[in-house]
Amino acid sequence: MGGLKVSSVLAITTERNPIARSELSSWAAGNECISLAVIEHDPGFLLEPGAREHALHVRLDRLGQVSRQDSAGRQQSIYPAATLFVPAQRATSWRVGSMFKRLIIRLEPELLQALAAQQNVALPSEWPELAPALDPVVEHYTGLILHEVEQGDVPGGAFLDAYARLIGLHVLKRYARPPQLAEFPNSGLVPKQREQIDQYVRRTLPAPIVMEELAAAVGLSHYQFLRLIKRTTGDTPQQYVLKLRIDMGKKLLRESDASLVDIAFSLGFSSQSHFTNIFRSYTQYTPKAYRERADLI
């Protein structure tokens, strides 16, 4: 499969969050091992039949509700920057609220078979169907693709060969095995989940944090998320996220010379005074006083 011509220009608007905030144009490229495509959908219902390839779907837009129905009929929200793995021969349907842009990475089964043989691992007879979640590795690799296209180059040649191997190895490691139940204990959130929460909050701000989408980012229902975060930290999800925002504010006050109003808006506060009031309620200091007190740094 040869590379296809880019239909229009890709412009990445921010380095801080290239996946969720890019304005993307439709394009496609591929070779005999992997195919890549960025496509955009209008609101409505979309049914995709099963294909012979395994596919990773990475949501690239930032606004609007998008959900998919899995083979068991369960509805799953697809939040910004989330990755969904759909095994070969599995149909999937999408409900799109406003606009939906995604990167589709399709992997030929023969590629995974060859990589599995090289790594001396067995491919599953039945691939697990996992809920969409943040996948930092796929997000990083997606950034590489977007950078290529931003430079005016359709991914091809040696890039696609290397990319196919990297993505294929990652799929074998993360998606070929069912999730271990030990990662989601009833005793509370595990460190990996807390790290995923922190990553989601940092990537989403200054936009509002939707708790249902945050729960989905760590593979939990909203009820499970509420129960486990309360058991782990003693806080409600809203309180936990607010403390994260205050901690981020402390770091910005210590390590940057950004204005207080810019820090406030970057953390999702409606105004500098709103940020000041919340910051003081948690630290007993105003942001200005905290920045000026060397003994607090």
Secondary structure, 3 states (H helix, E strand, C coil): CCCCCCCCCCECCCCCCHHHHCECCCEEEECCCEEEEEEEECCEEEEECCCCCEEEEEECCCCCCEEEECCCCCEEECCCCCEEEECCCCCEEEEECCCEEEEEEEECHHHHHHHHHHHCCCCCCCCCCCCCECCHHHHHHHHHHHHHHHCCCCCCHHHHHHHHHHHHHHHHHHCCCCCCHHHCCCCCCCHHHHHHHHHHHHHHCCCCCCHHHHHHHCCCCHHHHHHHHHHHHCCCHHHHHHHHHHHHHHHHHHHCCCCHHHHHHHCCCCCHHHHHHHHHHHHCCCHHHHHHCHHHC
